[in-house]
Amino acid sequence: MPGIERVRVRGPGVFRRRITVRAATHYRNPANLEELVERAVDDRLDRVEPMYRPLVAVRLSWRKD
C-alpha cells in the first residue's frame, strides 16, 4: 500500500481475540491512512472467509529515518 513503510501483524491467539496491525509511515499527517489499512485487512478477511471473524485493531505510527 502506498505510504506504508513497515507492517507487523499479530493474529488472534489463546488470549487475544483480535488482529493487531502495526504500520509505520513517513507521513507526519497520514490523514485517513489508518482507515485504509483497516479496510484492506477487512477485504483480505472477506476473501479468506474465516469461520470466526476477529476484530481488527490498527496502530499507525510515524517514523523518521
HTML snippet that shows the backbone in 3Dmol.js (N, CA, C, O; Angstrom):
<script src="https://3Dmol.org/build/3Dmol-min.js"></script>
<div id="view" style="width:600px;height:400px;position:relative"></div>
<script>
const pdb = `
ATOM      1  N   MET A   1       0.843  -1.162   0.000  1.00  0.00           N
ATOM      2  CA  MET A   1       0.000   0.000   0.000  1.00  0.00           C
ATOM      3  C   MET A   1       0.899   1.240   0.000  1.00  0.00           C
ATOM      4  O   MET A   1       1.855   1.299   0.773  1.00  0.00           O
ATOM      5  N   PRO A   2       0.620   2.200  -0.825  1.00  0.00           N
ATOM      6  CA  PRO A   2       1.439   3.411  -0.878  1.00  0.00           C
ATOM      7  C   PRO A   2       1.384   4.168   0.441  1.00  0.00           C
ATOM      8  O   PRO A   2       0.315   4.340   1.028  1.00  0.00           O
ATOM      9  N   GLY A   3       2.543   4.616   0.899  1.00  0.00           N
ATOM     10  CA  GLY A   3       2.618   5.377   2.137  1.00  0.00           C
ATOM     11  C   GLY A   3       2.987   4.547   3.342  1.00  0.00           C
ATOM     12  O   GLY A   3       3.386   5.106   4.364  1.00  0.00           O
ATOM     13  N   ILE A   4       2.869   3.231   3.266  1.00  0.00           N
ATOM     14  CA  ILE A   4       3.205   2.345   4.378  1.00  0.00           C
ATOM     15  C   ILE A   4       4.626   1.844   4.179  1.00  0.00           C
ATOM     16  O   ILE A   4       4.955   1.297   3.126  1.00  0.00           O
ATOM     17  N   GLU A   5       5.461   2.027   5.183  1.00  0.00           N
ATOM     18  CA  GLU A   5       6.853   1.619   5.096  1.00  0.00           C
ATOM     19  C   GLU A   5       7.094   0.249   5.728  1.00  0.00           C
ATOM     20  O   GLU A   5       7.901  -0.536   5.230  1.00  0.00           O
ATOM     21  N   ARG A   6       6.401  -0.031   6.813  1.00  0.00           N
ATOM     22  CA  ARG A   6       6.617  -1.289   7.526  1.00  0.00           C
ATOM     23  C   ARG A   6       5.306  -1.708   8.186  1.00  0.00           C
ATOM     24  O   ARG A   6       4.558  -0.869   8.687  1.00  0.00           O
ATOM     25  N   VAL A   7       5.034  -3.025   8.182  1.00  0.00           N
ATOM     26  CA  VAL A   7       3.811  -3.545   8.789  1.00  0.00           C
ATOM     27  C   VAL A   7       4.146  -4.776   9.614  1.00  0.00           C
ATOM     28  O   VAL A   7       4.954  -5.613   9.211  1.00  0.00           O
ATOM     29  N   ARG A   8       3.517  -4.872  10.764  1.00  0.00           N
ATOM     30  CA  ARG A   8       3.638  -6.059  11.607  1.00  0.00           C
ATOM     31  C   ARG A   8       2.227  -6.465  12.019  1.00  0.00           C
ATOM     32  O   ARG A   8       1.440  -5.636  12.478  1.00  0.00           O
ATOM     33  N   VAL A   9       1.918  -7.749  11.851  1.00  0.00           N
ATOM     34  CA  VAL A   9       0.580  -8.240  12.134  1.00  0.00           C
ATOM     35  C   VAL A   9       0.661  -9.326  13.196  1.00  0.00           C
ATOM     36  O   VAL A   9       1.472 -10.247  13.095  1.00  0.00           O
ATOM     37  N   ARG A  10      -0.181  -9.212  14.210  1.00  0.00           N
ATOM     38  CA  ARG A  10      -0.312 -10.262  15.217  1.00  0.00           C
ATOM     39  C   ARG A  10      -1.740 -10.775  15.148  1.00  0.00           C
ATOM     40  O   ARG A  10      -2.701 -10.016  15.272  1.00  0.00           O
ATOM     41  N   GLY A  11      -1.856 -12.074  14.949  1.00  0.00           N
ATOM     42  CA  GLY A  11      -3.161 -12.684  14.823  1.00  0.00           C
ATOM     43  C   GLY A  11      -3.760 -13.057  16.157  1.00  0.00           C
ATOM     44  O   GLY A  11      -3.105 -12.954  17.194  1.00  0.00           O
ATOM     45  N   PRO A  12      -5.002 -13.488  16.129  1.00  0.00           N
ATOM     46  CA  PRO A  12      -5.654 -13.894  17.375  1.00  0.00           C
ATOM     47  C   PRO A  12      -4.994 -15.151  17.932  1.00  0.00           C
ATOM     48  O   PRO A  12      -4.474 -15.980  17.185  1.00  0.00           O
ATOM     49  N   GLY A  13      -5.025 -15.273  19.231  1.00  0.00           N
ATOM     50  CA  GLY A  13      -4.434 -16.434  19.888  1.00  0.00           C
ATOM     51  C   GLY A  13      -5.316 -16.882  21.030  1.00  0.00           C
ATOM     52  O   GLY A  13      -6.525 -16.650  21.030  1.00  0.00           O
ATOM     53  N   VAL A  14      -4.706 -17.519  21.989  1.00  0.00           N
ATOM     54  CA  VAL A  14      -5.463 -18.034  23.127  1.00  0.00           C
ATOM     55  C   VAL A  14      -6.057 -16.890  23.942  1.00  0.00           C
ATOM     56  O   VAL A  14      -7.215 -16.961  24.354  1.00  0.00           O
ATOM     57  N   PHE A  15      -5.276 -15.837  24.177  1.00  0.00           N
ATOM     58  CA  PHE A  15      -5.748 -14.730  24.998  1.00  0.00           C
ATOM     59  C   PHE A  15      -6.153 -13.500  24.188  1.00  0.00           C
ATOM     60  O   PHE A  15      -6.843 -12.622  24.705  1.00  0.00           O
ATOM     61  N   ARG A  16      -5.737 -13.428  22.935  1.00  0.00           N
ATOM     62  CA  ARG A  16      -6.085 -12.286  22.078  1.00  0.00           C
ATOM     63  C   ARG A  16      -7.232 -12.678  21.165  1.00  0.00           C
ATOM     64  O   ARG A  16      -7.211 -13.754  20.567  1.00  0.00           O
ATOM     65  N   ARG A  17      -8.216 -11.826  21.053  1.00  0.00           N
ATOM     66  CA  ARG A  17      -9.361 -12.108  20.188  1.00  0.00           C
ATOM     67  C   ARG A  17      -9.392 -11.194  18.974  1.00  0.00           C
ATOM     68  O   ARG A  17     -10.369 -11.188  18.225  1.00  0.00           O
ATOM     69  N   ARG A  18      -8.338 -10.429  18.777  1.00  0.00           N
ATOM     70  CA  ARG A  18      -8.335  -9.502  17.656  1.00  0.00           C
ATOM     71  C   ARG A  18      -7.032  -9.605  16.872  1.00  0.00           C
ATOM     72  O   ARG A  18      -6.025 -10.116  17.362  1.00  0.00           O
ATOM     73  N   ILE A  19      -7.082  -9.115  15.668  1.00  0.00           N
ATOM     74  CA  ILE A  19      -5.889  -8.985  14.842  1.00  0.00           C
ATOM     75  C   ILE A  19      -5.356  -7.570  15.071  1.00  0.00           C
ATOM     76  O   ILE A  19      -6.089  -6.593  14.921  1.00  0.00           O
ATOM     77  N   THR A  20      -4.088  -7.470  15.431  1.00  0.00           N
ATOM     78  CA  THR A  20      -3.473  -6.166  15.642  1.00  0.00           C
ATOM     79  C   THR A  20      -2.491  -5.909  14.513  1.00  0.00           C
ATOM     80  O   THR A  20      -1.565  -6.688  14.289  1.00  0.00           O
ATOM     81  N   VAL A  21      -2.703  -4.807  13.805  1.00  0.00           N
ATOM     82  CA  VAL A  21      -1.844  -4.416  12.687  1.00  0.00           C
ATOM     83  C   VAL A  21      -1.107  -3.153  13.108  1.00  0.00           C
ATOM     84  O   VAL A  21      -1.728  -2.131  13.400  1.00  0.00           O
ATOM     85  N   ARG A  22       0.212  -3.227  13.136  1.00  0.00           N
ATOM     86  CA  ARG A  22       1.042  -2.054  13.434  1.00  0.00           C
ATOM     87  C   ARG A  22       1.727  -1.640  12.141  1.00  0.00           C
ATOM     88  O   ARG A  22       2.491  -2.407  11.555  1.00  0.00           O
ATOM     89  N   ALA A  23       1.448  -0.433  11.711  1.00  0.00           N
ATOM     90  CA  ALA A  23       2.004   0.065  10.453  1.00  0.00           C
ATOM     91  C   ALA A  23       2.779   1.349  10.724  1.00  0.00           C
ATOM     92  O   ALA A  23       2.435   2.127  11.613  1.00  0.00           O
ATOM     93  N   ALA A  24       3.825   1.549   9.944  1.00  0.00           N
ATOM     94  CA  ALA A  24       4.645   2.757  10.065  1.00  0.00           C
ATOM     95  C   ALA A  24       4.664   3.487   8.728  1.00  0.00           C
ATOM     96  O   ALA A  24       4.687   2.866   7.666  1.00  0.00           O
ATOM     97  N   THR A  25       4.654   4.802   8.798  1.00  0.00           N
ATOM     98  CA  THR A  25       4.663   5.633   7.606  1.00  0.00           C
ATOM     99  C   THR A  25       5.644   6.787   7.793  1.00  0.00           C
ATOM    100  O   THR A  25       6.008   7.128   8.919  1.00  0.00           O
ATOM    101  N   HIS A  26       6.065   7.380   6.690  1.00  0.00           N
ATOM    102  CA  HIS A  26       6.938   8.549   6.753  1.00  0.00           C
ATOM    103  C   HIS A  26       6.139   9.853   6.747  1.00  0.00           C
ATOM    104  O   HIS A  26       6.709  10.930   6.919  1.00  0.00           O
ATOM    105  N   TYR A  27       4.821   9.759   6.550  1.00  0.00           N
ATOM    106  CA  TYR A  27       3.987  10.956   6.553  1.00  0.00           C
ATOM    107  C   TYR A  27       3.768  11.436   7.980  1.00  0.00           C
ATOM    108  O   TYR A  27       3.432  10.644   8.860  1.00  0.00           O
ATOM    109  N   ARG A  28       3.957  12.725   8.209  1.00  0.00           N
ATOM    110  CA  ARG A  28       3.683  13.292   9.530  1.00  0.00           C
ATOM    111  C   ARG A  28       2.195  13.323   9.823  1.00  0.00           C
ATOM    112  O   ARG A  28       1.778  13.048  10.948  1.00  0.00           O
ATOM    113  N   ASN A  29       1.394  13.654   8.827  1.00  0.00           N
ATOM    114  CA  ASN A  29      -0.053  13.719   8.980  1.00  0.00           C
ATOM    115  C   ASN A  29      -0.666  12.719   8.006  1.00  0.00           C
ATOM    116  O   ASN A  29      -0.951  13.079   6.864  1.00  0.00           O
ATOM    117  N   PRO A  30      -0.877  11.467   8.427  1.00  0.00           N
ATOM    118  CA  PRO A  30      -1.300  10.421   7.498  1.00  0.00           C
ATOM    119  C   PRO A  30      -2.762  10.476   7.090  1.00  0.00           C
ATOM    120  O   PRO A  30      -3.204   9.619   6.325  1.00  0.00           O
ATOM    121  N   ALA A  31      -3.526  11.439   7.562  1.00  0.00           N
ATOM    122  CA  ALA A  31      -4.940  11.619   7.207  1.00  0.00           C
ATOM    123  C   ALA A  31      -5.729  10.342   7.472  1.00  0.00           C
ATOM    124  O   ALA A  31      -5.867   9.948   8.630  1.00  0.00           O
ATOM    125  N   ASN A  32      -6.249   9.686   6.444  1.00  0.00           N
ATOM    126  CA  ASN A  32      -7.094   8.503   6.628  1.00  0.00           C
ATOM    127  C   ASN A  32      -6.340   7.207   6.335  1.00  0.00           C
ATOM    128  O   ASN A  32      -6.968   6.206   5.992  1.00  0.00           O
ATOM    129  N   LEU A  33      -5.038   7.197   6.456  1.00  0.00           N
ATOM    130  CA  LEU A  33      -4.246   6.009   6.152  1.00  0.00           C
ATOM    131  C   LEU A  33      -4.585   4.850   7.083  1.00  0.00           C
ATOM    132  O   LEU A  33      -4.582   3.695   6.656  1.00  0.00           O
ATOM    133  N   GLU A  34      -4.872   5.138   8.334  1.00  0.00           N
ATOM    134  CA  GLU A  34      -5.252   4.088   9.287  1.00  0.00           C
ATOM    135  C   GLU A  34      -6.543   3.401   8.839  1.00  0.00           C
ATOM    136  O   GLU A  34      -6.661   2.178   8.907  1.00  0.00           O
ATOM    137  N   GLU A  35      -7.496   4.193   8.387  1.00  0.00           N
ATOM    138  CA  GLU A  35      -8.766   3.641   7.892  1.00  0.00           C
ATOM    139  C   GLU A  35      -8.544   2.799   6.636  1.00  0.00           C
ATOM    140  O   GLU A  35      -9.183   1.760   6.472  1.00  0.00           O
ATOM    141  N   LEU A  36      -7.655   3.229   5.756  1.00  0.00           N
ATOM    142  CA  LEU A  36      -7.368   2.470   4.543  1.00  0.00           C
ATOM    143  C   LEU A  36      -6.706   1.132   4.854  1.00  0.00           C
ATOM    144  O   LEU A  36      -6.985   0.133   4.191  1.00  0.00           O
ATOM    145  N   VAL A  37      -5.830   1.106   5.858  1.00  0.00           N
ATOM    146  CA  VAL A  37      -5.196  -0.151   6.258  1.00  0.00           C
ATOM    147  C   VAL A  37      -6.245  -1.097   6.826  1.00  0.00           C
ATOM    148  O   VAL A  37      -6.255  -2.285   6.503  1.00  0.00           O
ATOM    149  N   GLU A  38      -7.122  -0.576   7.664  1.00  0.00           N
ATOM    150  CA  GLU A  38      -8.181  -1.412   8.243  1.00  0.00           C
ATOM    151  C   GLU A  38      -9.103  -1.965   7.156  1.00  0.00           C
ATOM    152  O   GLU A  38      -9.510  -3.125   7.216  1.00  0.00           O
ATOM    153  N   ARG A  39      -9.426  -1.153   6.181  1.00  0.00           N
ATOM    154  CA  ARG A  39     -10.280  -1.604   5.083  1.00  0.00           C
ATOM    155  C   ARG A  39      -9.592  -2.683   4.242  1.00  0.00           C
ATOM    156  O   ARG A  39     -10.240  -3.624   3.786  1.00  0.00           O
ATOM    157  N   ALA A  40      -8.269  -2.543   4.037  1.00  0.00           N
ATOM    158  CA  ALA A  40      -7.520  -3.551   3.277  1.00  0.00           C
ATOM    159  C   ALA A  40      -7.493  -4.888   4.019  1.00  0.00           C
ATOM    160  O   ALA A  40      -7.613  -5.943   3.396  1.00  0.00           O
ATOM    161  N   VAL A  41      -7.334  -4.853   5.352  1.00  0.00           N
ATOM    162  CA  VAL A  41      -7.354  -6.087   6.134  1.00  0.00           C
ATOM    163  C   VAL A  41      -8.738  -6.711   6.099  1.00  0.00           C
ATOM    164  O   VAL A  41      -8.866  -7.929   5.973  1.00  0.00           O
ATOM    165  N   ASP A  42      -9.777  -5.892   6.208  1.00  0.00           N
ATOM    166  CA  ASP A  42     -11.146  -6.413   6.125  1.00  0.00           C
ATOM    167  C   ASP A  42     -11.423  -7.058   4.767  1.00  0.00           C
ATOM    168  O   ASP A  42     -12.061  -8.109   4.700  1.00  0.00           O
ATOM    169  N   ASP A  43     -10.952  -6.440   3.693  1.00  0.00           N
ATOM    170  CA  ASP A  43     -11.132  -7.017   2.357  1.00  0.00           C
ATOM    171  C   ASP A  43     -10.432  -8.363   2.239  1.00  0.00           C
ATOM    172  O   ASP A  43     -10.962  -9.299   1.640  1.00  0.00           O
ATOM    173  N   ARG A  44      -9.242  -8.449   2.813  1.00  0.00           N
ATOM    174  CA  ARG A  44      -8.499  -9.714   2.776  1.00  0.00           C
ATOM    175  C   ARG A  44      -9.227 -10.793   3.579  1.00  0.00           C
ATOM    176  O   ARG A  44      -9.281 -11.949   3.159  1.00  0.00           O
ATOM    177  N   LEU A  45      -9.783 -10.421   4.730  1.00  0.00           N
ATOM    178  CA  LEU A  45     -10.551 -11.381   5.523  1.00  0.00           C
ATOM    179  C   LEU A  45     -11.809 -11.832   4.786  1.00  0.00           C
ATOM    180  O   LEU A  45     -12.227 -12.983   4.919  1.00  0.00           O
ATOM    181  N   ASP A  46     -12.416 -10.932   4.009  1.00  0.00           N
ATOM    182  CA  ASP A  46     -13.579 -11.317   3.202  1.00  0.00           C
ATOM    183  C   ASP A  46     -13.211 -12.381   2.178  1.00  0.00           C
ATOM    184  O   ASP A  46     -13.995 -13.294   1.915  1.00  0.00           O
ATOM    185  N   ARG A  47     -12.018 -12.264   1.600  1.00  0.00           N
ATOM    186  CA  ARG A  47     -11.582 -13.262   0.615  1.00  0.00           C
ATOM    187  C   ARG A  47     -11.252 -14.603   1.265  1.00  0.00           C
ATOM    188  O   ARG A  47     -11.502 -15.657   0.680  1.00  0.00           O
ATOM    189  N   VAL A  48     -10.690 -14.564   2.475  1.00  0.00           N
ATOM    190  CA  VAL A  48     -10.308 -15.791   3.163  1.00  0.00           C
ATOM    191  C   VAL A  48     -11.531 -16.490   3.764  1.00  0.00           C
ATOM    192  O   VAL A  48     -11.563 -17.718   3.843  1.00  0.00           O
ATOM    193  N   GLU A  49     -12.526 -15.724   4.184  1.00  0.00           N
ATOM    194  CA  GLU A  49     -13.758 -16.225   4.794  1.00  0.00           C
ATOM    195  C   GLU A  49     -13.487 -17.107   6.012  1.00  0.00           C
ATOM    196  O   GLU A  49     -13.786 -18.301   5.983  1.00  0.00           O
ATOM    197  N   PRO A  50     -12.920 -16.534   7.091  1.00  0.00           N
ATOM    198  CA  PRO A  50     -12.662 -17.351   8.283  1.00  0.00           C
ATOM    199  C   PRO A  50     -13.969 -17.747   8.973  1.00  0.00           C
ATOM    200  O   PRO A  50     -14.991 -17.075   8.829  1.00  0.00           O
ATOM    201  N   MET A  51     -13.917 -18.840   9.716  1.00  0.00           N
ATOM    202  CA  MET A  51     -15.097 -19.318  10.428  1.00  0.00           C
ATOM    203  C   MET A  51     -15.499 -18.313  11.508  1.00  0.00           C
ATOM    204  O   MET A  51     -16.683 -18.035  11.701  1.00  0.00           O
ATOM    205  N   TYR A  52     -14.513 -17.778  12.201  1.00  0.00           N
ATOM    206  CA  TYR A  52     -14.733 -16.759  13.219  1.00  0.00           C
ATOM    207  C   TYR A  52     -14.077 -15.472  12.742  1.00  0.00           C
ATOM    208  O   TYR A  52     -12.885 -15.466  12.434  1.00  0.00           O
ATOM    209  N   ARG A  53     -14.832 -14.388  12.677  1.00  0.00           N
ATOM    210  CA  ARG A  53     -14.310 -13.115  12.183  1.00  0.00           C
ATOM    211  C   ARG A  53     -13.740 -12.299  13.338  1.00  0.00           C
ATOM    212  O   ARG A  53     -14.504 -11.762  14.140  1.00  0.00           O
ATOM    213  N   PRO A  54     -12.399 -12.191  13.444  1.00  0.00           N
ATOM    214  CA  PRO A  54     -11.812 -11.434  14.556  1.00  0.00           C
ATOM    215  C   PRO A  54     -11.946  -9.925  14.338  1.00  0.00           C
ATOM    216  O   PRO A  54     -12.103  -9.457  13.210  1.00  0.00           O
ATOM    217  N   LEU A  55     -11.881  -9.186  15.427  1.00  0.00           N
ATOM    218  CA  LEU A  55     -11.850  -7.731  15.345  1.00  0.00           C
ATOM    219  C   LEU A  55     -10.491  -7.302  14.815  1.00  0.00           C
ATOM    220  O   LEU A  55      -9.500  -8.009  14.995  1.00  0.00           O
ATOM    221  N   VAL A  56     -10.440  -6.155  14.167  1.00  0.00           N
ATOM    222  CA  VAL A  56      -9.186  -5.639  13.611  1.00  0.00           C
ATOM    223  C   VAL A  56      -8.856  -4.329  14.305  1.00  0.00           C
ATOM    224  O   VAL A  56      -9.667  -3.404  14.326  1.00  0.00           O
ATOM    225  N   ALA A  57      -7.654  -4.257  14.875  1.00  0.00           N
ATOM    226  CA  ALA A  57      -7.167  -3.031  15.509  1.00  0.00           C
ATOM    227  C   ALA A  57      -5.931  -2.564  14.742  1.00  0.00           C
ATOM    228  O   ALA A  57      -4.998  -3.340  14.535  1.00  0.00           O
ATOM    229  N   VAL A  58      -5.925  -1.307  14.325  1.00  0.00           N
ATOM    230  CA  VAL A  58      -4.807  -0.755  13.558  1.00  0.00           C
ATOM    231  C   VAL A  58      -4.116   0.307  14.395  1.00  0.00           C
ATOM    232  O   VAL A  58      -4.763   1.198  14.946  1.00  0.00           O
ATOM    233  N   ARG A  59      -2.804   0.205  14.485  1.00  0.00           N
ATOM    234  CA  ARG A  59      -1.976   1.193  15.164  1.00  0.00           C
ATOM    235  C   ARG A  59      -1.035   1.771  14.117  1.00  0.00           C
ATOM    236  O   ARG A  59      -0.225   1.048  13.536  1.00  0.00           O
ATOM    237  N   LEU A  60      -1.141   3.057  13.880  1.00  0.00           N
ATOM    238  CA  LEU A  60      -0.321   3.718  12.860  1.00  0.00           C
ATOM    239  C   LEU A  60       0.671   4.638  13.554  1.00  0.00           C
ATOM    240  O   LEU A  60       0.288   5.431  14.415  1.00  0.00           O
ATOM    241  N   SER A  61       1.934   4.537  13.189  1.00  0.00           N
ATOM    242  CA  SER A  61       2.941   5.394  13.785  1.00  0.00           C
ATOM    243  C   SER A  61       3.754   6.076  12.705  1.00  0.00           C
ATOM    244  O   SER A  61       3.862   5.595  11.577  1.00  0.00           O
ATOM    245  N   TRP A  62       4.315   7.193  13.076  1.00  0.00           N
ATOM    246  CA  TRP A  62       5.142   7.983  12.166  1.00  0.00           C
ATOM    247  C   TRP A  62       6.596   7.663  12.441  1.00  0.00           C
ATOM    248  O   TRP A  62       7.037   7.709  13.589  1.00  0.00           O
ATOM    249  N   ARG A  63       7.355   7.334  11.387  1.00  0.00           N
ATOM    250  CA  ARG A  63       8.776   7.012  11.517  1.00  0.00           C
ATOM    251  C   ARG A  63       9.602   8.077  10.842  1.00  0.00           C
ATOM    252  O   ARG A  63       9.289   8.511   9.733  1.00  0.00           O
ATOM    253  N   LYS A  64      10.634   8.488  11.496  1.00  0.00           N
ATOM    254  CA  LYS A  64      11.572   9.433  10.895  1.00  0.00           C
ATOM    255  C   LYS A  64      12.868   8.660  10.629  1.00  0.00           C
ATOM    256  O   LYS A  64      13.480   8.146  11.566  1.00  0.00           O
ATOM    257  N   ASP A  65      13.284   8.575   9.388  1.00  0.00           N
ATOM    258  CA  ASP A  65      14.528   7.882   9.030  1.00  0.00           C
ATOM    259  C   ASP A  65      15.572   8.848   8.553  1.00  0.00           C
ATOM    260  O   ASP A  65      16.681   8.439   8.210  1.00  0.00           O
TER     261      ASP A  65
END
`;
const viewer = $3Dmol.createViewer("view");
viewer.addModel(pdb, "pdb");
viewer.setStyle({}, {cartoon: {color: "spectrum"}});
viewer.zoomTo();
viewer.render();
</script>
